[in-house]
Amino acid sequence: MALLSPEDITKLDNACDELSKDENVRHVGVINELGRLVAGGFKKGKTPLIEEEKISMTYMQMQLDFKMRKELDDVLGPIDYIASRRTKQLIISVPIGDNLVLISADPNADDKKIIKRAEELFDDIKITTV
């Protein structure tokens, strides 16, 4: 597993903060290939809809789901994003290298707008490993 440099974590945190400015966004975080949060998190003033102890499990599940879907990359092409709209929440995953930008938003949020903004903010971040 590659470790992110402190500079990369700062860049990722800044991009997470910028995307969190959308009023409908509740959470923007970057999870590594092991499903651990390495940057970002919940927006100040927003409480998670799931219990604290289930959040880390959810991060691991999202990364596992992404890895399983990647198995079809040779046939279908690489994943641009994964979006899931539930009754109480919109969940979006955007890959950035081996990491995953995980975004949760209110269910009425404009998913296309959020995805476009996430790609603008995160696509230019070149990750170096230490």
C-alpha positions as a printed Julia matrix, in Angstrom:
130×3 Matrix{Float64}:
   0.0    0.0     0.0
   1.32   3.41   -0.96
   1.35   6.18    1.64
   0.29   9.69    0.71
   2.72  12.53    1.27
   1.72  15.32    3.7
   1.52  17.7     0.71
  -0.93  15.39   -1.07
  -3.1   15.09    2.04
  -3.21  18.9     2.25
  -4.24  19.15   -1.43
  -6.93  16.52   -0.91
  -8.2   18.22    2.27
  -8.43  21.54    0.41
 -10.37  19.95   -2.45
 -12.71  18.27    0.07
 -13.29  21.61    1.81
 -14.04  23.31   -1.5
 -16.57  20.66   -2.56
 -18.17  20.82    0.91
 -19.19  24.42    0.19
 -22.14  23.05   -1.81
 -25.1   23.49    0.55
 -26.44  20.0    -0.22
 -23.18  18.17    0.47
 -22.89  16.51    3.89
 -19.56  14.67    3.59
 -16.54  14.69    1.3
 -13.71  12.37    2.17
 -10.89  10.52    0.47
 -10.53   6.88    1.43
  -7.41   4.9     0.65
  -7.21   1.44   -0.9
  -7.76  -0.13    2.55
 -10.94   1.88    3.09
  -9.45   4.3     5.63
 -10.29   8.0     5.62
  -7.13   9.95    4.72
  -8.58  13.41    3.99
 -11.79  15.35    4.46
 -14.8   14.16    6.42
 -18.18  15.44    7.5
 -19.09  19.07    7.01
 -19.16  21.08   10.22
 -22.65  21.07   11.65
 -23.71  17.89    9.82
 -24.15  14.72   11.78
 -23.8   11.3    10.17
 -26.99   9.39    9.43
 -25.32   6.15   10.54
 -23.68   5.39   13.87
 -20.02   6.37   14.36
 -18.82   2.77   14.64
 -20.41   1.89   11.28
 -18.75   4.73    9.38
 -15.34   3.04    9.06
 -17.05  -0.18    7.98
 -18.95   1.78    5.32
 -15.68   3.24    4.0
 -14.26  -0.27    3.65
 -17.44  -1.48    1.92
 -17.29   1.39   -0.58
 -13.66   0.61   -1.44
 -14.43  -3.13   -1.78
 -17.4   -2.37   -4.06
 -15.17  -0.15   -6.2
 -12.46  -2.85   -6.47
 -15.02  -5.48   -7.46
 -16.46  -3.24  -10.17
 -12.93  -2.54  -11.48
 -12.7   -6.2   -12.48
 -14.81  -5.29  -15.52
 -12.55  -2.41  -16.62
 -10.98  -4.49  -19.43
 -14.41  -5.11  -20.95
 -16.41  -1.99  -20.07
 -13.7    0.63  -19.56
 -12.64   2.38  -16.35
 -15.1    3.74  -13.82
 -15.7    7.49  -13.98
 -17.94   7.52  -10.9
 -20.51   5.46   -9.0
 -23.73   7.14   -7.83
 -26.45   5.74   -5.6
 -29.56   7.71   -4.68
 -31.37   6.52   -1.58
 -34.45   7.94    0.11
 -32.38   9.82    2.7
 -29.06  10.32    0.95
 -27.18  10.58   -2.33
 -23.84   8.74   -2.31
 -21.18   9.34   -4.98
 -17.77   7.69   -5.36
 -15.17   9.17   -7.7
 -11.85   7.31   -8.16
  -8.56   9.19   -7.85
  -5.74   6.73   -8.43
  -6.11   3.87   -5.92
  -8.08   6.18   -3.63
 -11.75   7.01   -3.71
 -13.47  10.36   -3.16
 -16.62   9.55   -1.21
 -19.35  12.19   -1.27
 -22.69  12.12    0.5
 -25.36  14.72   -0.08
 -29.02  15.4     0.52
 -31.21  13.2    -1.7
 -32.51  16.15   -3.74
 -28.98  17.3    -4.65
 -27.96  17.59   -8.31
 -25.68  14.58   -8.73
 -24.35  15.66  -12.13
 -23.33  19.08  -10.76
 -21.57  17.52   -7.76
 -19.77  14.94   -9.91
 -18.63  17.62  -12.38
 -17.31  19.8    -9.55
 -15.55  16.83   -7.9
 -13.83  15.98  -11.17
 -12.72  19.61  -11.59
 -11.26  19.69   -8.08
  -9.67  16.25   -7.86
  -8.61  15.39  -11.42
  -5.67  17.8   -11.37
  -4.26  16.47   -8.09
  -1.22  14.36   -8.86
  -0.62  11.96   -6.01
   2.94  11.1    -5.07
   3.66   8.33   -2.63
   6.2    8.1     0.16
